[in-house]
Every structure is written in structure tokens, then in C-alpha cells.
Amino acid sequence: MVEGVFIEVGLIPNSDFIDFVEKNPAGEILINCAAETSVPGVFSAGDVTAVPEKQIVIAAGDGAKATLGAFKYLATHR
């Protein structure tokens, strides 16, 4: 009997296309708790970041934080 199946898409972040934000040696984008990168006005979320748990629910929550952070940034930097 199978009690669970865990599918893993990959461990290498697809971050090669962005070369102007700070990353760790694994290529993961470094963010703070507000999903801000090292470049003001640039936010990141999901498995491409250095957040330790790579889970859909964590990525979705981080996406919401990044969206709210971007909205706040745009509202104050017009």
C-alpha cells in the first residue's frame, strides 16, 4: 500500500536570466522577510529564492508577500 507520493521538479533554481540581484552560490536569489532583493523595487518569491522550505504553500505565501511589498513600493515611489 502506498501512503504518499512526493514529486520533486528540480533543485536548480531557474535564475540564470537575472544577473543584477544578489544570489547565493547555489544560484538562489537572496531576499529579506518582505521578499525584497538587493535591488530596490525588485522582489522575488518561490523556489528560486533562498527560502529553505521548497513547498507550494510556502511559495504561494511568499508570492503574496512579494505582491504586497511591490504594491507598497510602487505606492510610495511614484
N, C-alpha and C positions, 0 to 999 in steps of 0.2 A: 504494500500500500504506500502511495506517495503522500506525504504530509505537506509538502510545499515545494515550489519551484522558484528559483531566483534567477532572473535573466540579467546579465550584465552586458551592456553595449560596448563599453571600452574604457580604458583607463587613461588614455592620452587625450588631454584637452585639445579641442579644435580652436587654438588661439594664435596660430601662425600668422593669420591675416592682420592682426593688430600688433603693431610693434612700438607703440608710443606710451604704453602704460607699464607699470612695474609688474613683473612676474617672478615667480619662484623658479628654482632650477627645473621643476617638472613642467613648466610652461603654464601653470595655473595663474590666473590674474589675481593679484592681491587687492583685497577690499577691506574697508572698515565695517563696523556694525551697521552703518547706514547704506551699505553697498556702493560707497564711493571708491573710485580707483585713485591712483596717484595723480591723475589729471582732473582738475576741477571741471565739473559738468559732465564727466564721463562716468557712467555707472555700469556695473556688471552683476550678473546673478546666474545661479545654476551651477552645473557641474564643471564649467570652465573656470570657476573661481577656486580659491584655496580653502574653501569651507570643508571641514573634514568629513562630514557625512554626505555621501552622494546618494541621496534619496529623492524621489519625485516630490514628496510633501515638503521637504526642506527647500528644494529648488523653487517650488511654487511660492512658498513664503518669502524667500529671498527676492523673487521676481516682484512680488507685491511691495516689498521694502524699497527695491530699486525704483519702481514706478513712482511711489510716493516721494522718494528723495529727488528724483528728476523733476517732478511736478513742483516741489518746493523750491528747487534750484532755479527753475525757469521763472517762477513767480517772483523771485527776489533778484534776479539778474536780467531784467529786461533792458 
